[in-house]
Amino acid sequence: MNDASLPTLYSFRRCPYAMRARLSLSVSKQHCKLREIVLRDKPAEMVQISPKATVPVLQLNDGTVIGESLDIMRWALSQNDPVGWLSPENGSLDDIFALIAECDGPFKHNLDRYKYANRYDESTDPVVHRTDGMEFLTKLDARLAETENLFGDRPSLADYAIFPFVRQFANTDREWFDAAPLPHLQRWLQAYLESDIFTGVMKKWPVWKNGDEEPVFPPA
């Protein structure tokens, strides 16, 4: 493999958006040079190509920069979609992106204020936002009562795009989440946490700085 011709991925292991990107690159076997960063000390090389300075960022070898997680997922799967993430058993891609938009919009709004209430004003009540976030989780649980995954028994893009954010919500207070009336969602979440693809993309990598070796991801 000619590393010089590979795209470059800036990632942060625990970021759910970066998890999305790594999951799609892994399943599609789109190899890249991995630059693991820390958010408090973002490399100038990343900020220069993507001034918004958030991960993930994928720079293709022609210089094209893809700076949104869903765009990286779509790019990777457009190259190779071996297990049909873009071909759901039930519903359409438009349905998938509508559900992801609910996750990235109202649910993420409540997740941030539940998990990081101290970053907002004093009137922010994490319990209120946890309750509001439950509306989306209850909707997912109802879907999962009918099928193993969100758009059928086979996983789709929706499962892998939404799962990292459900994981983050659950981990904010795992005892509370495990006791919540979400049996189908809890089963689904645990299956993804234990999946080979997730454990594979959660390997710890050393933080990159200019001049360091860039590991190939996913490992060849």
Wavefront OBJ file of the C-alpha trace (Angstrom):
o trace
v 0.000 0.000 0.000
v 1.406 3.393 -1.017
v 0.857 5.520 2.078
v 1.674 8.721 0.180
v -1.461 8.317 -1.938
v -3.806 7.758 1.005
v -6.263 10.339 2.356
v -5.531 11.861 5.766
v -8.039 11.562 8.609
v -7.965 13.842 11.654
v -9.821 12.106 14.460
v -10.419 12.130 18.199
v -11.137 8.708 19.621
v -14.026 9.598 21.960
v -15.863 12.037 19.676
v -19.108 10.448 18.416
v -18.829 12.299 15.105
v -15.322 10.909 14.611
v -16.598 7.440 15.549
v -19.052 7.698 12.660
v -16.264 8.467 10.248
v -14.025 5.664 11.469
v -16.891 3.149 11.350
v -17.646 3.953 7.718
v -13.993 3.960 6.684
v -13.534 0.635 8.434
v -16.500 -1.159 6.864
v -15.708 0.205 3.400
v -11.984 -0.533 3.765
v -11.072 2.965 2.674
v -7.580 3.221 4.110
v -6.215 6.541 5.271
v -3.387 8.027 7.279
v -4.678 8.567 10.807
v -3.823 11.677 12.777
v -5.227 11.330 16.292
v -5.583 14.724 17.970
v -6.511 16.165 21.349
v -9.185 18.847 21.293
v -7.346 21.188 23.643
v -4.297 21.298 21.336
v -5.532 21.079 17.760
v -2.775 20.809 15.151
v -2.297 23.836 12.929
v -2.326 21.547 9.899
v -5.961 20.594 10.611
v -7.121 24.132 11.372
v -5.525 25.381 8.163
v -7.522 23.029 5.937
v -10.704 23.139 8.039
v -11.066 26.437 9.942
v -14.084 25.182 11.891
v -11.476 23.091 13.730
v -13.720 20.177 14.657
v -13.216 16.486 13.991
v -13.513 14.483 11.888
v -11.738 15.977 8.900
v -10.778 13.879 5.882
v -8.416 15.301 3.274
v -8.313 13.344 0.031
v -5.091 13.046 -1.909
v -6.366 15.541 -4.513
v -6.672 18.148 -1.747
v -10.445 17.887 -1.318
v -11.436 18.392 2.325
v -14.503 16.667 3.785
v -15.281 18.189 7.154
v -18.639 16.717 8.173
v -19.045 13.230 9.594
v -22.053 12.271 7.474
v -20.289 13.479 4.333
v -17.321 11.281 5.196
v -19.671 8.339 5.696
v -21.339 8.958 2.353
v -18.001 9.354 0.582
v -16.598 6.123 2.066
v -19.700 4.111 1.259
v -19.872 5.539 -2.260
v -16.448 3.971 -2.804
v -17.446 0.604 -1.346
v -20.575 -0.490 0.515
v -19.946 -4.217 1.039
v -22.746 -4.894 3.510
v -25.376 -2.499 2.193
v -25.436 0.361 4.689
v -26.931 2.542 1.937
v -29.493 -0.113 0.958
v -31.874 -0.512 3.908
v -34.236 -3.457 4.109
v -37.085 -1.146 5.123
v -37.663 2.446 4.089
v -35.448 4.626 1.939
v -32.251 6.642 2.225
v -34.429 9.742 2.655
v -36.042 8.054 5.668
v -32.613 7.235 7.060
v -31.369 10.802 6.722
v -34.572 12.148 8.280
v -34.008 9.980 11.369
v -30.339 10.991 11.540
v -31.416 14.645 11.329
v -33.586 14.135 14.421
v -30.555 12.688 16.178
v -28.231 15.485 15.121
v -30.779 18.222 15.794
v -33.210 18.021 18.736
v -31.669 14.938 20.353
v -28.100 16.293 20.226
v -29.365 19.608 21.643
v -30.780 17.778 24.660
v -27.821 15.407 24.947
v -25.351 18.299 25.220
v -27.406 20.021 27.923
v -27.878 16.763 29.819
v -24.235 15.696 29.697
v -22.582 19.129 29.849
v -25.109 21.251 31.759
v -22.310 23.216 33.448
v -21.274 24.608 30.053
v -24.578 26.447 29.737
v -26.338 29.066 31.841
v -27.513 28.380 35.376
v -31.101 27.788 34.258
v -30.082 24.675 32.288
v -31.575 21.668 34.054
v -29.964 18.398 32.928
v -32.944 16.345 34.101
v -35.296 18.359 31.881
v -33.050 17.716 28.889
v -32.710 14.051 29.791
v -36.497 13.808 29.795
v -36.736 15.607 26.465
v -34.025 13.369 25.010
v -36.038 10.346 26.026
v -38.644 11.226 23.398
v -36.191 10.314 20.644
v -34.932 7.233 22.491
v -38.504 6.021 22.987
v -39.096 6.423 19.267
v -35.990 4.318 18.550
v -37.093 1.698 21.071
v -40.454 1.372 19.322
v -38.737 0.808 15.977
v -36.446 -1.780 17.517
v -39.415 -3.666 18.959
v -40.258 -4.603 15.371
v -36.830 -5.357 13.868
v -33.292 -6.061 15.054
v -32.039 -2.762 13.689
v -33.511 0.622 12.851
v -34.427 -0.094 9.227
v -34.768 -3.858 9.228
v -32.964 -6.843 10.654
v -29.782 -5.888 8.824
v -27.821 -2.829 10.012
v -27.906 0.324 7.893
v -26.239 3.719 7.849
v -28.791 4.906 10.419
v -27.649 2.444 13.069
v -23.996 3.373 12.787
v -24.656 7.112 12.528
v -26.965 7.212 15.569
v -25.386 4.585 17.808
v -22.417 6.751 19.002
v -24.811 9.404 20.332
v -27.045 6.897 22.113
v -23.854 5.501 23.672
v -22.914 8.981 24.897
v -26.376 9.561 26.340
v -26.342 6.167 28.080
v -22.897 6.708 29.577
v -23.883 10.021 31.153
v -25.707 8.052 33.863
v -25.476 4.368 32.994
v -27.376 3.180 36.059
v -30.318 5.418 35.158
v -30.204 4.386 31.493
v -30.101 0.677 32.289
v -33.203 1.074 34.464
v -35.135 3.092 31.859
v -38.047 1.421 30.017
v -36.067 0.975 26.799
v -35.525 -2.790 26.537
v -35.160 -2.958 22.765
v -32.834 0.042 22.590
v -30.725 -1.367 25.426
v -30.396 -4.675 23.584
v -29.451 -2.857 20.376
v -26.906 -0.629 22.122
v -25.197 -3.547 23.850
v -24.901 -5.441 20.567
v -23.140 -2.492 18.943
v -20.868 -1.935 21.930
v -19.733 -5.556 21.677
v -19.423 -5.625 17.884
v -16.053 -6.295 16.290
v -16.283 -3.207 14.107
v -16.817 -0.893 17.090
v -14.112 -2.421 19.265
v -11.815 -2.219 16.242
v -12.320 1.513 15.646
v -11.922 2.286 19.366
v -8.305 1.163 19.532
v -6.126 3.786 21.230
v -3.672 5.560 18.969
v -0.864 7.919 20.018
v -1.552 11.622 19.579
v -0.088 12.855 16.300
v 2.225 15.812 15.872
v 4.045 17.034 12.787
v 6.795 14.634 11.814
v 5.281 11.613 13.561
v 4.537 8.372 11.808
v 0.943 8.170 10.583
v -0.616 4.740 11.155
v -2.817 3.359 8.407
v -6.485 3.138 9.357
v -8.202 0.760 9.189
v -5.148 -1.436 9.737
v -4.184 -3.138 6.502
l 1 2 3 4 5 6 7 8 9 10 11 12 13 14 15 16 17 18 19 20 21 22 23 24 25 26 27 28 29 30 31 32 33 34 35 36 37 38 39 40 41 42 43 44 45 46 47 48 49 50 51 52 53 54 55 56 57 58 59 60 61 62 63 64 65 66 67 68 69 70 71 72 73 74 75 76 77 78 79 80 81 82 83 84 85 86 87 88 89 90 91 92 93 94 95 96 97 98 99 100 101 102 103 104 105 106 107 108 109 110 111 112 113 114 115 116 117 118 119 120 121 122 123 124 125 126 127 128 129 130 131 132 133 134 135 136 137 138 139 140 141 142 143 144 145 146 147 148 149 150 151 152 153 154 155 156 157 158 159 160 161 162 163 164 165 166 167 168 169 170 171 172 173 174 175 176 177 178 179 180 181 182 183 184 185 186 187 188 189 190 191 192 193 194 195 196 197 198 199 200 201 202 203 204 205 206 207 208 209 210 211 212 213 214 215 216 217 218 219 220
